[in-house]
Amino acid sequence: MQDEYTRKLEDQKGLFKQLGIKLDALTIHEKDFDVKMRGYEKEEVDRFLDEIIVDYERFYDIITDLLDKYKEIQRRQAYLEEEKKALSIRKVKTESGNVIERQLVEDGIRQMERSLEQFKLHIRKEFDV
């Protein structure tokens, strides 16, 4: 459990540094203030800092969740773009405006080419060309 918390704090530090945020939960927790004669009550300050730490951890969770969702949206968008591209490659629009599968067109062309070759062979045999 301690290792997980330590890893989370390291991740948090890295993200906050990337975002330009100077303080993280551990830095706030470890902050010590000098004690003066007429200073603040230490326990009250510690309770307040504990509340700040909870908020920082909540902010980190929200930020990482939003980043994960953003990455998922980007991944889905890229997938949809690839699918769209693949569909446009597989389909051909005819002069009449009908859309047909490219594979059907290619198969039809190959079949016509074979038929043409067979017809040429037949002509050569028939007329001895």
Secondary structure as a PSIPRED ss2 file (coil, helix, strand):
# PSIPRED VFORMAT (PSIPRED V4.0)

   1 M C   1.000  0.000  0.000
   2 Q H   0.000  1.000  0.000
   3 D H   0.000  1.000  0.000
   4 E H   0.000  1.000  0.000
   5 Y H   0.000  1.000  0.000
   6 T H   0.000  1.000  0.000
   7 R H   0.000  1.000  0.000
   8 K H   0.000  1.000  0.000
   9 L H   0.000  1.000  0.000
  10 E H   0.000  1.000  0.000
  11 D H   0.000  1.000  0.000
  12 Q H   0.000  1.000  0.000
  13 K H   0.000  1.000  0.000
  14 G H   0.000  1.000  0.000
  15 L H   0.000  1.000  0.000
  16 F H   0.000  1.000  0.000
  17 K H   0.000  1.000  0.000
  18 Q H   0.000  1.000  0.000
  19 L H   0.000  1.000  0.000
  20 G C   1.000  0.000  0.000
  21 I C   1.000  0.000  0.000
  22 K C   1.000  0.000  0.000
  23 L C   1.000  0.000  0.000
  24 D C   1.000  0.000  0.000
  25 A H   0.000  1.000  0.000
  26 L H   0.000  1.000  0.000
  27 T H   0.000  1.000  0.000
  28 I H   0.000  1.000  0.000
  29 H H   0.000  1.000  0.000
  30 E H   0.000  1.000  0.000
  31 K C   1.000  0.000  0.000
  32 D C   1.000  0.000  0.000
  33 F C   1.000  0.000  0.000
  34 D C   1.000  0.000  0.000
  35 V C   1.000  0.000  0.000
  36 K C   1.000  0.000  0.000
  37 M C   1.000  0.000  0.000
  38 R C   1.000  0.000  0.000
  39 G C   1.000  0.000  0.000
  40 Y C   1.000  0.000  0.000
  41 E C   1.000  0.000  0.000
  42 K H   0.000  1.000  0.000
  43 E H   0.000  1.000  0.000
  44 E H   0.000  1.000  0.000
  45 V H   0.000  1.000  0.000
  46 D H   0.000  1.000  0.000
  47 R H   0.000  1.000  0.000
  48 F H   0.000  1.000  0.000
  49 L H   0.000  1.000  0.000
  50 D H   0.000  1.000  0.000
  51 E H   0.000  1.000  0.000
  52 I H   0.000  1.000  0.000
  53 I H   0.000  1.000  0.000
  54 V H   0.000  1.000  0.000
  55 D H   0.000  1.000  0.000
  56 Y H   0.000  1.000  0.000
  57 E H   0.000  1.000  0.000
  58 R H   0.000  1.000  0.000
  59 F H   0.000  1.000  0.000
  60 Y H   0.000  1.000  0.000
  61 D H   0.000  1.000  0.000
  62 I H   0.000  1.000  0.000
  63 I H   0.000  1.000  0.000
  64 T H   0.000  1.000  0.000
  65 D H   0.000  1.000  0.000
  66 L H   0.000  1.000  0.000
  67 L H   0.000  1.000  0.000
  68 D H   0.000  1.000  0.000
  69 K H   0.000  1.000  0.000
  70 Y H   0.000  1.000  0.000
  71 K H   0.000  1.000  0.000
  72 E H   0.000  1.000  0.000
  73 I H   0.000  1.000  0.000
  74 Q H   0.000  1.000  0.000
  75 R H   0.000  1.000  0.000
  76 R H   0.000  1.000  0.000
  77 Q H   0.000  1.000  0.000
  78 A H   0.000  1.000  0.000
  79 Y H   0.000  1.000  0.000
  80 L H   0.000  1.000  0.000
  81 E H   0.000  1.000  0.000
  82 E H   0.000  1.000  0.000
  83 E H   0.000  1.000  0.000
  84 K H   0.000  1.000  0.000
  85 K H   0.000  1.000  0.000
  86 A H   0.000  1.000  0.000
  87 L H   0.000  1.000  0.000
  88 S H   0.000  1.000  0.000
  89 I H   0.000  1.000  0.000
  90 R H   0.000  1.000  0.000
  91 K E   0.000  0.000  1.000
  92 V E   0.000  0.000  1.000
  93 K E   0.000  0.000  1.000
  94 T C   1.000  0.000  0.000
  95 E C   1.000  0.000  0.000
  96 S C   1.000  0.000  0.000
  97 G C   1.000  0.000  0.000
  98 N C   1.000  0.000  0.000
  99 V E   0.000  0.000  1.000
 100 I E   0.000  0.000  1.000
 101 E E   0.000  0.000  1.000
 102 R H   0.000  1.000  0.000
 103 Q H   0.000  1.000  0.000
 104 L H   0.000  1.000  0.000
 105 V H   0.000  1.000  0.000
 106 E H   0.000  1.000  0.000
 107 D H   0.000  1.000  0.000
 108 G H   0.000  1.000  0.000
 109 I H   0.000  1.000  0.000
 110 R H   0.000  1.000  0.000
 111 Q H   0.000  1.000  0.000
 112 M H   0.000  1.000  0.000
 113 E H   0.000  1.000  0.000
 114 R H   0.000  1.000  0.000
 115 S H   0.000  1.000  0.000
 116 L H   0.000  1.000  0.000
 117 E H   0.000  1.000  0.000
 118 Q H   0.000  1.000  0.000
 119 F H   0.000  1.000  0.000
 120 K H   0.000  1.000  0.000
 121 L H   0.000  1.000  0.000
 122 H H   0.000  1.000  0.000
 123 I H   0.000  1.000  0.000
 124 R H   0.000  1.000  0.000
 125 K H   0.000  1.000  0.000
 126 E H   0.000  1.000  0.000
 127 F H   0.000  1.000  0.000
 128 D C   1.000  0.000  0.000
 129 V C   1.000  0.000  0.000
